[in-house]
Amino acid sequence: MSRPSLDLVTARRWAVTARSALGTARERIDALNVYPVADGDTGTNMFLTMDGALDFVRGQFELGAGTERLDEGLALIARGMLLSARGNSGVILSQLARGLAEAVGPGVRAAGPEDLAVAFETAARAAWDAVAAPVEGTILSVARAAAEGARSVVDAGGTQVADVVAAALQEARVALARTPEQLPELRHAGVVDAGGAGLVVVVEALDAVLQERTHAVVAELPRWWEVPSTGAAGDGSAADGGVHACAPVTGEDQVEVMYLLTGSDPVRADRLRGHLRRLGESVVVAGGPHDYRVHVHLRDPRSAVEAGSSAGQVEEVRLTSLVDGGRLARAADGAGPRPPDDDGRGPSAVVRLGVVACVLGPGLQDIFSAGGAQVVPSGPRRRASAGQLLSALWAADAPHLVLLPNDPDTVMVARAAAQEARAGGLVVDVVPTRSVVEGLAALAVLDEDADPRTTVADMTDACGGVRSGALTPADRDAETPVGRVLRGQWLGLVDGTVVSVAEHPAEAARTVLDRLWHPGAEVVTVVRGERAGEDELDAVLGPALAEHPEVEVVRLDGGQPTFPWLLGVE
């Protein structure tokens, strides 16, 4: 009996198996943290990327999309992974699916060995190209090794896709084991690269499916994948709750789209409302605080369902053609359609430049909002997805937008969201802020009425003039570049690197400030988190700043959950 090929059913099984495997491994991958800081979330980000992708595919399947052709099914999985991507590792993971989707052409029922080799190569190349300063010893090295393994089998005349994937997996494992030799930080911590470990888990899932070693997992395929080959559920009538197959709507044709949105919240629902207003008319997003009924008229039903997938889980999709001018069906909650401007917020002034900022902590959220930014809750262990950022961009009421990630592990996600927004016609720039204090500096020079290009340049210059530090207690015993730290001792970090180990936060702060300080310093920013004592740093800040009376000190109550103290010098 021949081994299974990579057809549409196998691709679906891979996605489900990968989600299950990442769910099992997420805590172990999270623990592969270079420093003993409670911000390790690589495994969680990769699991949520795959989990969100399946939710996205489920919503699209309710429209009858991706149920017959391999290239369309793979494209849906890849699209879902991109929109669900969290953290740099999630974006890179989405490249694997995209590479596979691009390698398979229309009409191909099953991917062959050459397709698989090209897919791995495309994924690795796209991942390396996406990183501004790529580094060996990371997920990038593992992706490249997988591609080299896949190509070696094809060049040797291999004719089984399972053999191609097995070779990719073997080389990926070898590359992962080698990452501590390539990065001193990993060697000090005694761990392999977390993103690389997650990628190995995903390739292992594909290998297990092709080797037919996943019977228990495959038996739990979600029922929404059991779609008839006609691509429609029920008999396709709106009256009995069925849906039409999702053929693109062209010309002046419009479709009424209604669905139930679950697992959401008021903030995401409000952004969905703004997003849909850009796409169509007669928008209703009613209900809450977690479940909402959604109604919109537009030409492309898929875009409405995709927008909903970034705000929660889409269920009970119903479509009604409006081409013949029939009566409009009312939303299930009894609310009728209303004009697109009637969203309960009243008219808003249009500014020339709008800002979307990623930040966690009630104090910081208030500060960024007061400064003119739309806030997307995002930070260590709670990072926003590319789709959530895209939804916020679509909902923003400005002709030109700037996105502030305020986190090194969200920069790639922000760029992915901005690229998708540009493809949809929005004008978006990413100012690559890698910390909250960089974001504050960028926001401080925001001029909503000035020329947007000039303001974006000013914001980029402002964040580039900031050096960032942080103080946090160690959450486990570990080795660091400056010596061993015991759980509960304080770590001082500068630009993400440990520079101090101390018994008290003030001691760690002394070293951090010394490293951050430079002769041109003008402003010192101190942001207190939810776990910080109000006067903990006074013993250091007082004497240090007394020596430099010309320096302005800005103290903020941020309420951020992970780092008790954030410091910045600009």
N, C-alpha and C positions, 0 to 999 in steps of 0.2 A: 504494500500500500504506500503510495507516494505521500510525501509530506505536504501539508497544506501550503497553498500559495498566499500571497498577501492580497486578498480580495477585499471587498467592502465589509463582509461579515468579520473577517479576521482583523481588519483595521478597527472596527468597533470593539471587538474583544480586547485588542491591545489597549485601547483607551480606558476601558473599564478595569482591566487588570492593572494598568499603570496607576490609576487612581487608588485602587485597593492597596497596591504595594507601597505607594507613597504615604498613604494613611497609616500603614503599619510602621513605616520607617521614619515618619516625620520627627518624632521626638529624638530619636538617635541622631538624625541629621542635624537637628537644631543644636544638639549638644556638641557638635563638631565646631565649636566656637574658638577662634584663635585666643581671645582673651576671656577671662572669667567674668563676663558682664552679661546681665540678663537681657541682651538684645538679640540673641541668636535665633533667627527665624527662617533660615534657608529652607529647611524641610517643610515647614508650615507654608511658606510662600509657594513652593513647588506643588505641594498637595492642593492648595487652594486654586492654583493655576489650572490644574487638571480637573478638579472638581467643578470649578466655574465653567470650564469648557464644556463639560457634559451637560450642565444646566442650560448653557447656550444652545447646544445641539438639540436638546429636548424641545426647546421652544421652536426652533426652526423645523424640527420634524413634525410638529403639530401643523405646520403649513404645508407639509408634504415635500419639503426640500431635502435633498441629499439621501434619498431612499433607494435609488436605483444605480447610479453611476459611481464608480470608485473615485474619480477625480473630484466630483462634487462632494462626496462624503468626506474625503480627506480635507478638502478646502474648508468645509464647515468646522471640522475638528481644529484645524489650524487657526481659523478665524476666532473660534471660541477661546483657544489658548492665548492668542494675542490679547484679546479684550480682557481676559481674566488674569493676565500676567501680573504677578506681584514680585517686586524685587528684581534685581538684575538677573538672578538665576531663572526667574519665571519667564522673562523676556527671551533669554537664551534658549530655554527649554522649548518655547514656542517656535523657535527657528527649525527644530528638528521636524516638527509636523509640517511647517511651511515648505521645507526642503522636499519632503516626501510628496506633498501635494503638487509642487511645481515639477517634480520629476515624472509624474504620471500624466499622460495626455488624455484628451477626450476619447472615449470609446475603448479605452484599455480596461479589461475586466479584472486583470490581476497584474500586479507589479512584478517585474522580473529582476534577476540579479543586477543587471546594469542600472535599472531604476533605483534599486536600493542603494547601490554604491553612489550614484549621483545625488541621491537624497542626503546621505550622510555628508558628502562633500559640500553640498549647498548649505546644509545646516552649519557646518563648521566655518565655512567662509563667511556666511552672514553673521555669525556670532562674533568672529574676530573683527569684522568690519564695523560692528555696532559699538564696540568699546573704544573710547577715545584713546586710552593708554593701555593696550592689552598687556597682560602679564603671564608669563609661564608659571605653571604650577597651580592653575585654576581650572575651572570648568572648561575653559577654552582649550587647554592642553588635552583634556579628556575627550572633548568633541573631535579634535583633530586626529587623535589616535584612533578613535572609532572609525573615522572616515578612511584612514590609511588601512585599517584592518579589513574593512569592507572591500576597498579597491583591490587589495592583494588577492582575494579569492576570485574576483571577477577576472583579473589579469591572468590568473592561473587556469582559467577555463571553467570555473565553477558554474554549475547550472541550477543550483538550489538556493532559493532566497534564504532558507533557514541556515545554510552554511555561511552566507554573507553576514547575516546578523550575528551568528555565533562568533565569527572572527572579529566583528566590530566590538562585541562584548568583551572578548578576551583582551584585545588591545586597550579598551577603555579601562578595564580592571588594572592592567599593568601600569597605565598612565596615572591612574588614581593613586596607586601605591607609591608612585615616584614623586607625587606632589610635595611631600615634606623635604625631599632633597632639593627642590627647586625654589622653595620659599622659606626663608629663615623663620618667619612668624609661625608657620606650621610646624617646623622642626622644634622650636622652643616649646610650643604647646603640646607636642606629641600627638597631632591629629592630621588627618588627610583633609583635602579641600571639601567643604560641605556641598558646594554646588556640583562639583565633580561626582561626589557620592550620589547625589540625587539623580544626575544624568545616568549613572550606571544602573540605578534602580529602574529607570524608565526603559533602558535598553534591555535589561534583564526581563522586564515584562513582555516586550516584543519577542524575545528569544523563547520565553516560556510558552507563549501562544503558538508560535511556529513549531515548537517541539511537542505540542499537545500535552503540556504539563499543568494546565490550569482548569481542569474540569470543574472543580468546586467553585471557582470564581465565575467561569463562563456560565454555569448553571444559574447564576444570579443576575444575568443580563436584565437591564430594566425593561419593563413591558412596553415603554414608549418606543423601543427600537423594533418592536414586532409590527412594523407598518406594512400594510399590503403593498404589493409591487405597483399598484396603480398610483401610489403616492397620495392617497386620500384616506381620511378616516371616516367611518360611517358611510353614508351615501353621498356625502359632499354637500348636503343641504344645510343652510343656516338654521332651519327650523328645528332639526333634531339634534343640534349641537355639533354637527360635523363641520368640516372646513373644506374649502376648495383647495385643490393643489395649487402651489404657489408659483404660478406662471407670472413673469414680470408684467406689470401693468404699464401700458404705454399710452402716448398721446394725452388726451384730456380725461381718460378713464380714471375713476377714483374708486377706492374701496373703503368701506367702513370696517375698521379693525376694533375689536373689543377683546379684552382678556383680563384674567385675574392675576394680579401681582401679589405674591406672598413673600414673607421673609424680608420685608423692606423696612423703612423708617421714614419719618416726616421729611428729613433733609434730602434723602435720595429720591423720595417721591416728588418733592418740589423741583429738584433738578430734572427729573424725567419729564415733568410738565413743561419746563422751559425747553428741553430738548425736542419734545414732540411739536411744540409751537414752531420750531424752525423747520420741521419736516412736513407739517400738514396744518389742518384747521379743525375746528369743532373739537377742541381738546378737552377731555375731562379726566382727571386723576382724583378719584374720590374714595374716601374711606380712611383707614388708619387705625391704630398707629403702625400696624405691621402688614395688613392686607388692604389692597386697593383694587378698585375696578377702574380699568383704563379704556378710554374711547378716543378714537382719532379718525379723521378722514385724510387719506393721502394716496399716492399712486403706487408706492412700493410697500406692501405689507411686511416684507422682511425687515426693512429698516425700523419699523415700529416695534417689532418683536425684539430685534437686536438692542434697541434702546432700553427696552424693559429688562433685558437680561443683565444690564449693567446696574440695575436698581434693585434686583431681587430675582425671584423665580417666576417664570411666565407659565401660566396654566390656562386651560379652558379657552383657547384661542377661537374666535368666531369671526368670519369674514362675510361681508355682504356687499355685492357689487352695486355701485351707484350709477352705473353707466346709463340705465334706463330712467333715472330720476325717480325711483321708487321711494316709498316712505322710509325715513330713517328709523332703524330700530333703536330703542332706548337702552341705555346702559342698565345692567342688572340691578343696580342699586336704586333705580328709579329716577336718577338725574338725567335730564335731557342734555343734548349737545348745547354748548354755549360758545360765543365768539372766542377766537383764540386769545384776545387780549384780556378776557375776563378770567383771571387766574386767582382772584382774591387778594392780589397784592396792590392793585391799583397801578396807574401809569408810572413808569420809571424814566429817569433822565438817562439819555444815552451819552456815555463818555467815549472819548476817542481811544483810550487804552484801558482794557480791563485786565485784572490780575486774578489768577487762580493759584492758591497757595496750599501746600500740604503741611499740616501741623497738628500736633496732639497737645492736649492740656487746655482746660477751660480758660485760663488766663491768657495763654498765647493765642488761642482762637479769638478771643475778644480783641486782643491787640491787633492782630492781622485784619480782622473785620473792620475795626475802627480806622485802620490805615487804608482801606479801600479795596481789600482783597476778598474774593469769595473763597471760603475755607473748605477744604476737603480733609476730613479727619484722617491722618496718616502719620505713621511713625514706627519705630521699632516694635515688632510683634503685632502691629496692627496696620500694616502698609496697605495703601489703596491700590486697586488694580488699574491697569491702563484704561479699561472701559469706564471705570468710575471717574477718572480724570477727563476722559473724552466727553462723558455726559455733562460734567461741569463746564467744559469749554463750550459745548453746544448750548447750554442754558445761559451762558453769560451774555449780557446785552451790551456788546461793544463790537465795533468793526475790526478792532485789532486787539489781540490777547497775548498775555505773557504768562508763562507757567513757572512757578517757583517750587521745585521738588523739596528743598530744605533737608535733604538726606542723601548720602552717597549711594544708598541702595535703591533709590527711587529715580535717579537721574535717567537711566535707560528706559524706565517705565514712562517717565514724562516725555521723553523724546518719541517713544512709540505712539503715545496718545496724540502728541502734536502732529506727527506724520499722518495719522489717520484723519485728524481734524483738517489738515491742509488738503488732503485728498477729497474732502467733502466741501471745500471752498472757503474754509475759515483761514484767517491770517493769524498765525500763532508763532511766537518765539519762545524758546526755553532759555531762561537764565539759569545755568547749572549750579544753583546754590546747594552746597553739600552739608549745610548745618542751619539750624534755626537762626543763629546770630548773623550768618551771611544773608539769610532771607530778610531779617530785620533791616540790615544795612541797605539792601536793594530796595525794600519798600519805602525806606526813609526818603529816597530821591524820586519817588513816583510823582509825576505831574500828569494827571489825567487829561489835561487840556493841551499839553504841549505836543509837538510832533512825535508820534509814537516811536519812530526809528531812533530819534535822538534820546528819548527817555529809556528805551531798551538798552542802548549803549551805555547810558549813565548808570543804570541799574547793574549791568554787567561789570562795569568798572568798580562800582561801590562794593559788590560782593567779593571781587578780586582783591580788595584791600583789607580783608578781614582774615585774621587767624583765629581758629576756634579751639576751645578746650572744654573738658568735661571732668566732673568728679563723680565717682560712684563706688559703693562698697562691692568688693569681690563676692560673687555668689558661690565660689568653690575654691579650694586650694589649687594653685597652678603655678607654672613657671612663666615669667614674663621677660622681656628684653632687659629689664633693670633688676631682676632677681625674683625670688620666690615670693608669692603672696598667699596669705592664709584667708580662708573665708571670713568675711566681716571686716578685713582691713580695707583701707581706702586706696583706690587707684586714681591717678591723675593721667588724663589722656590729652594729647595735642594732635590735632588733625587725625584722630583715630588711632594713634599709637601710644602705648603706655610709656610714660616718662617718669612716673613716681609711684612708690608704694609707701604708705604711711599708716599710722594708727588712727589719726584724726584727719578730718577733711581739710582743716586749716593748713596742716603740714603739706598735704598733697597740693593744695592750692598755691602754696608758696612756689613750688617747683614749676607748676603749670604757668603761673604768671611770669616767672623769670624766662620761660621758654617763649611765651607769647610776646613779651615786651620787645619793643624796638624804638630807636630814637625818634621816629616820626609818629609815635602813638598819640592819638588825640582823644579817643573815646574808649572806655572800658565798659563792656556790658556784662551784667551779672543777672542770670535768670534762675530763680529759685523754683525747684520742682516740688511735687506733692509730698515727697519724703524728707524734705530738707528742713532743718531748724532755722528759725529766722535770723539768729545772730551767729551762726556757726563760722562764718568766714570773716567776721569783723576783726579778729585778732590779726589776720593777714592783710585785709584790704586797708584797714586804717593806716598802719605804718607805711605800707607800700605806696599808697596814694598820697600820703603826706609828703613824700619825697618828690612828688610830681603834681603840684597844685594846679598846673595848667591843664591837666587831663580831666575831661568830663567823665563822671561816673553815672551810668544809667542802671538802676536796679529795677527789675521786673519780677512780678509774681506770675510765673508761667503755668505752674501746676502740671508740668510734663511728668508722665508716669515712670519713665525708665531711668533717666539721669537726674539725681537730686540737684545738681548744679551744672549750669552751662556758662561758660565764660567766653568772651570775645574781645579782641583788641583790634581796633581799626585806626 
